[in-house]
Amino acid sequence: MKQEELRSWSIAEPAKLGRVSSRTLRHYDQVGLLPRGSPPAVGRRGRRGQ
């Protein structure tokens, strides 16, 4: 993938596309249901995702 094709997503964007809550996506990530991508960037609140 080219550098300009890479995009950061807020947690709300894929949640809305999948018709689930952000909390649900965080839970899925926590229990290992989501594949690992690149390391999370620092979010809007200045914290790194866990």
TABELVEN-V588004 format. One record per helix or strand of 2 or more residues. SS is the DSSP state (H for helix, E for strand). FROM is the first residue (numbers start at 0). TO is the last residue. If there is no record, write none. Layout:
SS:FROM:TO
SS:FROM:TO
//
This chain:
H:2:4
H:10:17
H:21:29
//
